[in-house]
Amino acid sequence: MWTKILRDSKMALVIERCLSLPRRQIHLLLIMALAMLSALAAYLSSATPQEEPSSPAPAVQKAPAAAPADEPCESSPPGKLSPDLVAAVEKRDLRVVRELLAKGADPNSRAKYCESVLMAAAERPATAISEALIAAGADVNARDVVGWTALHTAADAGNSQQVRLLLAHKADIEVADENGWTPLITAVLSGAVDSVEALLQAGAKINVQDRGGTSPLMYAAAEGQTAVLRALLAAAVKPAGAPAGTAGAEGKDPLEPATLLETTDRDGWTALHHAASQGRSGAAQLLVEAGAPIEALNKRGWTPLMMAAAHGSASTIEVLAGRSKQIDAEDADGATALILAVREGHTQAVKALLERGASANHSTKDGRTPLMLAAQAGNLEIAQVLLEKGADVNASGPAGITPLQLASRNPQNATLVELLKQAGAKQ
């Protein structure tokens, strides 16, 4: 369970947003946390008294324990710790780097967490140190403890010159880390259009998906990277007049944009779902214009419009609602986008949906209307908006209960109760 939670790519993104740390550091922290939890679990297990078996139990072959996160790189690709070279690279001292390499320093030297010196060099835009290391025999595909290579590092840092240099020296363009992130995904997440374009021109797969099924297009949508979205969609278009199956750059088979737009992750989310869930109205606009399926359902039975409503993004609702032919589409519980917005207390989202024709009287499968939900929550503002748009003040729900009865349960709802009575609510 802990492995699934800690190494989940979406969890890494959430932590990144909260702590404002680089993605690679987040991954390292997650793996260290995983190792600590595993050690704690092992300790607690060994400390728990066990009953003595009545007869000898057969021997059980134990699986080898996972290596701790800070274990030296004994089993990693060739390379040893060379503090002087590591320090020189980190200080960006090209002269010292060249001197040490000339004296026989290992160009595959490793720092902590198995990061190669080439990875450290790739973090900065200037390529001179990287060129010196590669010329001396540095392995461009050496990986650290989270599976990153120098190409991941350069892509994440948005260093397109480093990306092009590494690709020119046969860096693996499709290598994936423990989350299934390729260099293209890390470039997309950094929002570095130049690096994204460099990788696409070299033949990076646009439709690659990580362990959670999330694609570069989905990440770009969730992060609101409109320039990156344009680059991805443009790279997916077949050359004008080319027959189906015609190979594009580097012999790859280009995809129609619709293929990317319809692809879903393990939760059934399309790129448009991702954009809507984060309130990325600009990305949603671009995706819709490219032909993204507006009525697509995720595994929860939600459309992108429902996602926007539940997360309170009025601007995204404005993009989607006008194009939707099913503004009152229901999920498995009979909830519509409006009901979800009311339930979450998003006043502006409620207003946006009502302005575009959402029904103020649609009820869930158990008979609850938007006004009932607002009354139950004591939300005076939303109740007023609903009444202004024709909500039935005397609609009855489960066991015949009305909005007035729901509001009257809480003494603090005196103003709301009065509003309902003025609107014609019956005692």
C-alpha positions in Angstrom: 0.0 0.0 0.0 2.7 2.5 1.0 4.6 1.8 -2.2 1.6 2.6 -4.3 0.9 5.8 -2.3 4.4 7.2 -2.1 5.5 6.4 -5.6 2.3 7.5 -7.3 3.1 10.3 -9.8 0.0 12.4 -8.9 1.0 12.2 -5.2 4.5 13.5 -6.2 2.9 16.4 -8.1 0.8 17.3 -5.1 3.8 17.3 -2.8 5.8 19.3 -5.3 3.1 22.0 -5.4 2.9 22.2 -1.6 6.7 22.2 -0.9 7.9 24.0 -4.1 10.7 21.4 -4.5 12.1 20.1 -7.7 10.6 16.8 -8.9 13.7 14.8 -8.5 14.1 15.8 -4.9 10.5 14.9 -4.3 11.1 11.4 -5.7 14.2 11.0 -3.5 12.2 12.1 -0.4 9.4 9.7 -1.3 11.8 6.8 -1.6 13.5 7.7 1.7 10.1 7.8 3.3 9.3 4.4 1.8 12.5 3.0 3.2 11.9 4.4 6.7 8.3 3.0 6.7 9.6 -0.4 5.6 12.2 -0.4 8.4 9.6 0.7 10.9 7.2 -2.0 9.8 10.0 -4.6 10.0 10.9 -3.4 13.6 7.3 -3.5 14.8 6.9 -7.0 13.3 10.0 -8.3 15.0 9.0 -6.7 18.3 5.5 -8.3 18.3 5.5 -11.5 20.5 4.9 -14.6 18.5 3.4 -17.8 19.7 5.7 -20.8 19.7 4.5 -23.3 17.1 3.4 -26.8 18.5 5.6 -28.4 15.8 8.5 -27.3 13.8 7.4 -25.1 10.9 8.9 -25.5 7.5 11.6 -23.1 6.6 10.5 -20.1 4.5 12.8 -18.6 1.9 12.7 -14.8 2.5 12.9 -12.3 -0.3 16.0 -10.0 -0.1 15.3 -6.7 1.7 15.0 -3.6 -0.3 18.1 -1.5 -0.3 17.9 1.7 1.8 17.6 4.9 -0.2 21.0 6.2 0.7 22.9 3.0 0.0 26.1 3.5 -2.0 25.9 2.8 -5.7 27.6 -0.6 -5.6 25.2 -2.2 -8.0 24.6 0.8 -10.2 26.3 1.3 -13.6 30.1 1.8 -13.5 31.2 4.7 -11.4 32.6 5.5 -8.0 32.6 8.3 -5.6 35.1 11.0 -6.6 34.6 13.9 -4.3 37.0 16.3 -6.0 35.4 15.8 -9.5 31.9 16.0 -7.9 32.7 19.2 -6.2 34.3 20.8 -9.3 31.2 19.9 -11.4 28.9 21.3 -8.7 30.9 24.5 -8.6 30.8 24.7 -12.5 34.6 25.0 -12.5 35.4 23.8 -16.0 39.2 24.3 -15.6 39.4 22.0 -12.6 37.1 19.4 -14.2 39.4 19.2 -17.2 42.5 18.9 -15.0 41.0 16.1 -12.9 39.8 14.2 -16.0 43.3 14.6 -17.5 44.7 13.1 -14.4 42.4 10.1 -14.7 39.4 11.0 -12.6 36.5 8.8 -13.4 33.9 10.6 -15.6 31.3 8.3 -14.3 31.8 9.4 -10.7 28.8 9.3 -8.5 27.4 11.7 -5.9 24.9 10.8 -3.2 21.8 8.9 -4.4 23.8 7.6 -7.3 23.5 10.9 -9.3 26.2 10.9 -11.9 28.4 14.0 -12.4 27.0 14.2 -15.9 23.5 14.6 -14.3 24.8 17.3 -12.1 26.3 19.1 -15.1 23.0 18.8 -17.0 21.2 20.8 -14.4 22.8 24.0 -15.8 22.3 25.5 -19.4 26.1 25.7 -20.2 27.2 22.5 -22.0 31.0 22.8 -21.7 31.4 20.6 -18.6 29.0 18.0 -20.0 31.0 17.9 -23.3 34.2 17.4 -21.3 32.7 14.5 -19.3 31.2 12.8 -22.4 34.5 13.1 -24.2 36.2 11.5 -21.3 33.8 8.5 -21.4 30.8 9.5 -19.2 27.9 7.1 -19.6 25.0 9.3 -20.9 22.5 6.7 -19.8 23.7 6.2 -16.2 20.7 6.2 -13.8 20.3 7.4 -10.2 18.2 5.7 -7.5 14.9 7.0 -8.9 15.8 5.9 -12.4 16.6 9.4 -13.8 19.3 9.9 -16.4 21.1 13.1 -17.4 18.4 13.5 -20.1 15.7 13.6 -17.4 17.7 16.1 -15.5 18.3 18.4 -18.5 14.6 18.1 -19.6 13.4 18.9 -16.1 15.6 21.9 -15.8 14.5 23.1 -19.3 18.0 23.1 -20.7 17.3 22.5 -24.3 21.0 22.8 -25.3 21.9 20.0 -22.8 19.0 18.0 -24.2 20.2 18.3 -27.7 23.8 17.5 -26.7 22.8 14.3 -24.9 20.5 13.2 -27.7 23.4 13.7 -30.1 25.4 11.3 -28.0 22.8 8.6 -28.1 21.0 9.3 -24.8 18.0 6.9 -24.4 15.0 9.0 -25.3 12.4 6.6 -23.9 14.1 5.7 -20.6 11.5 5.7 -17.8 12.0 6.3 -14.1 10.2 4.5 -11.3 7.0 6.5 -12.0 7.2 5.7 -15.7 8.3 9.2 -16.5 10.3 9.6 -19.7 12.4 12.7 -20.4 9.5 14.0 -22.5 7.2 13.9 -19.5 9.7 15.7 -17.3 10.1 18.4 -20.0 6.4 18.8 -20.2 6.1 19.2 -16.5 8.8 21.9 -16.5 6.9 23.8 -19.2 10.1 24.1 -21.3 8.8 24.2 -24.8 12.2 24.2 -26.4 13.2 21.0 -24.6 9.8 19.4 -25.5 10.3 20.3 -29.2 13.8 19.0 -29.2 12.6 15.7 -27.8 9.7 15.5 -30.2 12.0 16.3 -33.2 14.2 13.4 -32.1 11.3 11.0 -32.1 10.1 10.9 -28.5 6.8 9.0 -28.2 3.9 11.4 -27.7 1.5 8.8 -26.5 3.7 7.3 -23.8 1.9 6.8 -20.4 3.4 6.5 -17.0 2.5 4.0 -14.3 -0.7 5.8 -13.6 -1.6 6.0 -17.3 -0.9 9.7 -17.5 0.4 11.0 -20.8 2.4 14.1 -21.7 -0.7 15.7 -23.0 -2.5 15.0 -19.7 0.3 16.5 -17.7 0.4 19.6 -19.9 -3.3 20.0 -19.5 -3.2 19.6 -15.7 -0.4 22.1 -15.5 -2.0 24.6 -17.9 1.0 24.5 -20.3 -0.8 25.8 -23.4 2.4 26.3 -25.4 3.4 22.7 -24.6 0.0 21.5 -25.6 0.2 23.2 -29.0 3.6 21.6 -29.5 2.4 18.1 -28.7 -0.7 18.4 -30.8 1.2 19.8 -33.7 3.7 16.9 -33.5 0.9 14.5 -33.7 -0.5 15.7 -37.0 0.3 13.7 -40.1 2.0 15.5 -42.9 -0.5 17.1 -45.3 -1.6 14.6 -47.9 0.2 11.7 -46.3 -1.7 8.4 -46.2 -2.5 6.6 -43.0 0.5 5.0 -41.4 3.0 7.3 -43.1 6.0 7.5 -40.8 7.1 10.9 -39.4 10.3 12.1 -37.8 12.8 9.3 -36.9 10.5 6.7 -38.5 7.8 7.0 -35.9 4.2 6.7 -36.9 2.4 10.0 -36.2 -0.9 10.0 -34.3 -4.0 12.0 -35.1 -4.6 14.5 -32.4 -8.0 12.8 -31.7 -6.1 9.7 -30.5 -4.2 11.7 -27.9 -7.3 13.5 -26.9 -9.3 10.3 -26.3 -6.6 8.5 -24.4 -7.5 7.9 -20.7 -5.4 7.2 -17.6 -6.2 4.4 -15.1 -9.0 6.5 -13.7 -10.6 7.1 -17.0 -9.5 10.7 -17.2 -8.8 12.3 -20.6 -6.6 15.3 -21.0 -9.7 17.5 -20.8 -10.6 15.9 -17.5 -7.2 16.8 -16.2 -7.5 20.4 -17.4 -11.0 20.8 -15.8 -9.9 19.3 -12.5 -7.3 22.0 -12.1 -9.3 24.9 -13.4 -7.0 25.3 -16.5 -9.5 27.1 -18.7 -6.9 28.1 -21.3 -5.8 24.5 -21.7 -9.4 23.4 -21.8 -10.2 25.9 -24.5 -7.2 24.7 -26.6 -8.2 21.0 -26.1 -11.8 21.6 -27.0 -10.8 23.5 -30.2 -8.6 20.5 -31.1 -11.6 18.2 -30.8 -11.4 16.8 -27.2 -14.5 14.7 -26.4 -16.5 17.0 -24.1 -18.9 14.4 -22.9 -16.3 11.7 -22.1 -16.9 9.9 -18.8 -14.3 8.8 -16.4 -14.6 5.7 -14.2 -16.6 7.7 -11.7 -19.1 8.7 -14.4 -18.1 12.3 -14.5 -17.7 14.5 -17.6 -15.0 17.2 -17.8 -17.8 19.7 -17.0 -18.6 17.8 -13.8 -15.0 18.0 -12.9 -14.9 21.7 -13.4 -18.1 22.1 -11.4 -16.9 20.0 -8.5 -13.6 21.9 -8.3 -15.4 25.3 -8.6 -13.8 26.6 -11.8 -16.3 29.0 -13.3 -13.9 30.0 -16.1 -13.6 26.4 -17.2 -17.3 25.9 -17.0 -17.7 28.8 -19.4 -15.5 27.0 -21.9 -17.3 23.7 -21.6 -20.9 24.4 -20.8 -21.7 26.3 -24.0 -20.4 23.4 -26.1 -22.0 20.6 -24.1 -25.1 19.0 -25.4 -25.7 17.3 -22.0 -25.3 20.0 -19.4 -27.5 18.0 -17.0 -25.7 14.7 -17.6 -25.9 12.5 -14.4 -23.4 10.4 -12.7 -24.2 7.1 -11.1 -25.9 8.8 -8.1 -28.0 11.1 -10.4 -25.8 14.1 -9.6 -25.4 16.8 -12.3 -22.7 19.3 -12.7 -24.9 21.9 -10.9 -25.6 19.5 -8.0 -21.9 18.9 -7.6 -21.1 22.6 -7.6 -23.9 23.2 -5.0 -22.7 20.3 -2.9 -19.2 21.7 -2.8 -20.4 25.3 -2.1 -19.0 26.9 -5.3 -21.2 29.9 -5.8 -19.6 31.2 -9.0 -19.7 27.8 -10.6 -23.4 27.5 -9.7 -24.0 30.9 -11.3 -22.1 30.0 -14.4 -24.0 26.7 -14.9 -27.4 28.3 -14.3 -26.6 31.1 -16.8 -25.9 28.4 -19.4 -29.1 26.5 -18.9 -28.5 24.0 -16.2 -31.7 22.8 -14.5 -32.3 24.3 -11.0 -34.8 21.5 -10.2 -32.9 18.3 -11.3 -32.8 15.8 -8.5 -30.5 13.1 -7.5 -31.6 9.5 -7.5 -32.6 9.8 -3.9 -34.7 12.8 -4.7 -32.6 15.7 -3.5 -32.7 18.9 -5.5 -29.9 21.6 -5.6 -32.0 23.8 -3.3 -32.4 21.0 -0.8 -28.6 20.6 -0.7 -28.1 24.3 -0.3 -30.6 24.4 2.5 -29.1 21.5 4.3 -25.7 23.1 4.1 -27.1 26.4 5.2 -25.7 28.1 2.1 -27.8 31.3 1.9 -26.0 32.8 -1.1 -26.4 29.7 -3.3 -30.0 29.2 -2.2 -30.8 32.8 -3.3 -29.1 32.2 -6.7 -31.2 29.0 -7.2 -34.5 30.7 -6.2 -33.8 33.5 -8.7 -33.4 30.9 -11.4 -36.7 29.1 -10.6 -35.8 26.5 -8.1 -38.9 24.8 -6.6 -39.0 26.0 -3.0 -41.6 23.3 -2.1 -40.0 20.3 -3.8 -40.0 17.3 -1.6 -37.2 14.8 -1.3 -36.6 11.6 0.7 -39.4 11.0 3.2 -41.2 14.1 1.9 -38.7 16.5 3.4 -38.6 20.0 1.9 -35.8 22.7 1.7 -37.5 24.7 4.5 -37.5 21.7 6.9 -33.8 21.0 6.1 -32.9 24.6 6.8 -35.0 24.8 10.0 -32.9 22.0 11.5 -30.1 24.5 12.3 -31.0 27.5 14.5 -28.2 29.5 12.7 -30.2 29.4 9.5 -32.7 32.0 10.5 -32.0 34.2 7.6 -32.2 31.3 5.1 -35.4 30.1 6.6 -36.9 33.6 6.2 -35.7 33.7 2.6 -37.4 30.4 1.8 -40.6 31.5 3.5 -40.6 34.7 1.4 -40.2 32.6 -1.7 -43.4 30.7 -0.8 -42.2 27.8 1.2 -45.0 26.0 3.0 -44.8 25.1 6.6 
